Amino acid sequence: MTAGGPAALAQQTPAGVQDAVRLAPLEYIGGMQPVMDNSIFAHVLLEQFEDRAAGNGQQFRYDGQGWIGTDINKVWVKSEGTVGTRGQFSDSDQELLYDRAISRYFDLQAGVRMDLDNGPTRTWAAIGVQGLSLYFFDIEATGYVSDRGRTAARLKGSYDILLTNRLILQPEAELNFYSKSDRGRSVGSGLSDIDAGLRLRYEVTRKFAPYIGVTYAGYFGQAQPIAHSNGDRVQDIRFTFGVRSWF
Amino acid sequence: MSRRRFVQGSILSGAALATLGGRAWGMAAANSAGVLSGKRFDLAIGSVPVNMTGRPAVATGVNGLTPGPVLHWRQGDTVVLNVRNTLAVPSSIHWHGIRSPANMDGVPALSFRGIMPGETFTYWIPLHQSGTYWYHSHSAFQEQTGLYGAIVVEPAAGYAQHFDRDHVVLLSDWSDSSPEEIVSNLKMQNDYYNFHERDAGTFLADAHRRGLGATIGDRLMWGGMRMSAADIADVTGATYTYLFNGAPPGANWTGLFRPGERVRLRFINGSSMSFFDVRIPGLTMTVVAADGNDVEPVPIDEFRIGVAETYDVIVEPTAEAYTIFAQSEDRTGFARGTLATRAGLVAPIPPMDPRPIRTMTDMGMGTMNMGGSMAGMDMSGGKPAPANSGTTGMADKRRMGGAMKASPEGQKLHVGVGVDNVAMDPINRLGEPGDGLSGNGRRVLTYNDLRATIAGADPRPPSREITLHLTGNMQRYMWGFDGKKFSQAEPIRLARGERVRFTLINDTMMEHPIHLHGLWSELENGQGDYRPYKHTVIVQPGGKLSYLVTADAPGMWAYHCHLLYHMELGMFRTVVVA
């Protein structure tokens, strides 16, 4: 674009002048910043808040996450759980994670998970990634190590199909893997269980979207006989309605 | 002020002008709180009750008005402005485009400490220039809540163009939501305000028009980039009401004329986030000034005005009424006023144009499938603009993309947390009117059309070149230069008197109006020594341009994208001239 290029141009500005410019002190008045580009934001997303209906009675399920922090560093909280027909609180765990942005679309998360419900309590160390994958799939992949030396992994994924800009069909699935069976928590080794849903939501506002859908919960492999002996359905398909909201 | 009173106020001031006739400014000043002229001004920043949408709200204004009063100055005067802050929070006023001593520029932290609650700060500004400018707060998000107004500086030697009447058209955007809520929503969901994403309906329409395979390919391509081709504006008519001299479209601000008169319209985009495409159906507009500086007259039908830019046009209306129509770039709404021979007349309001859709050119892939020649920077200008290619062509480009190298400047940049894209082949787009304006059958202004009426004051070639990439991560709603936010970056240092070329490369898929305080930006648009002097330059997505700067004013100056939320989130640098 210019004969000689930038290097030749720079030579025309005397070196002494350049140094003087480079070394000139810079002081913001009153120690203020002209823009505040490291503000802290916080949001809570209640992705699932729903009633799951079937002939053998109803279940209530919730699944949500919240975060607070800057662009790079956040504290992240996740919680999910199911309250069954007989009032038992199951499949519930809570995670407290430090979250760091590591790439364009992914965050690294590390912290603790506690399985806290009517069953025996388990504690895990957690590390994983969460973000937006190719083709706009929201995914979470997390690995866990328990205080009893066991390992586990969880994969979650969802996708928004925009029927219109407000009517959105969302397939979603969560898969859990464990290194060892844990009868007390209805967990089998290998692929233990899947919780999946196909929800049709209407965004009355971005922050308030009622939905209807079909959900599936199933146990696999060694978890099947455990679930069976605990009196749970091995495969369970339910009509679901609820609200997705955030604030 | 209620909406009703606001509407009445607008019409009354128009009626006052009609009675007085002749040139509006000066004559109207004595009768209208909306126009202040002279050398000494007492201005009070404070809260202003408004009703723009049918719901009462509180704006921030000056002397009880939003927009604040038009300040009518004369070139050669030194104006003194006593600005009192009656808010409970610090405030400031920046005189946009006015070259003043650095400590009068009004940017907290850089120029002064801001105006504390209850304090009065006195600005004094010797006016070496003339033209159309504006003022606005540079504190937090106050500009979004209404703290802005127009400035008209009358030339000491008289106007180059004859005209009989003079109206300011200050365009802006208003939301009943607080700016803090808007930015927080964008952080949670970057397309929070976009209700025109491509969906099943547009998929079927596209499949019908150009085939199922091509449509699926197109969607996979955009999905592979995790980008939305429908990403035109971050904040839209979903929350914005677009204002015309502070009046919502229904209020129909009216400016008066007598048939046969030449009317000067001073367009100012005082928005926080909105680009407008402006036309007056039935009238040719002759552009006579850009960013306050005279240009050779250009007759056009339409122009795009980026945030913070100003254009003066002259029209010669003959019918009774015309609509001045300013649709937002993303076509989610419009500001509208009327030019009429008497108050109460209306002209038809045209339908909004189709929404633009982003292409591979906007993603920085330039003309890569258009003959193989790298357009790059073309300093000789006048190069015909590449037509916005259709989606089928884009797929070809994407396939070619794998073999393409990044631009030399881009090679030092890498995608990461703050950078979601690096333009592989940024091109000169100064000959293009902007996304959504090509091929609409109207003569649309381009930057290449702007030619100063006098040759540049500094004939020296630049001794240094500063290249900056405009970068962002749309998903994370992060913005910066060269992948860094303000707080992560060093200032740009210029030697006093130095002549520098700034080259800007837009790696994002959105337009950015880049504003340099205190110094002129002489746009290299192929007009030789007759470069237009601008204070704010739109860099089109995937575009590359340059301008020359003479560092003739010492001090600390702000340099930033004038999209308010981009600036506040980091698309900002300090320029030190020492």
Interface residues (C-beta under 8 A of the other chain):
Chain A: M1 T2 P6 L9 A10 Q12 T13 V17 Q18 A20 V21 R22 A24 L26 Y28 I29 G30 M32 Q33 P34 V35 M36 D37 N38 F41 H43 L45 D71 I72 A101 I102 S103 R104 Y105 L132 L134 Y135 F136 I161 L162 L163 T164 N165 R166 R206 W246
Chain B: V107 P108 A109 L110 S111 F112 R113 G114 H138 A140 S184 N185 K187 M188 Q189 Y192 N194 F195 H196 E197 R198 D199 A200 G201 L220 G223 G224 R226 G376 M377 M379 V415 G416 V417 G418 V419 D420 P461 P462 S463 R464 E465 N473 Q475 R476 M478 K485 F486 S487 P491 R493 L494 A495 E498 R501 T503 S546 M556 A558 H560 M567 E568 L569 G570 F572 T574 V576 A578
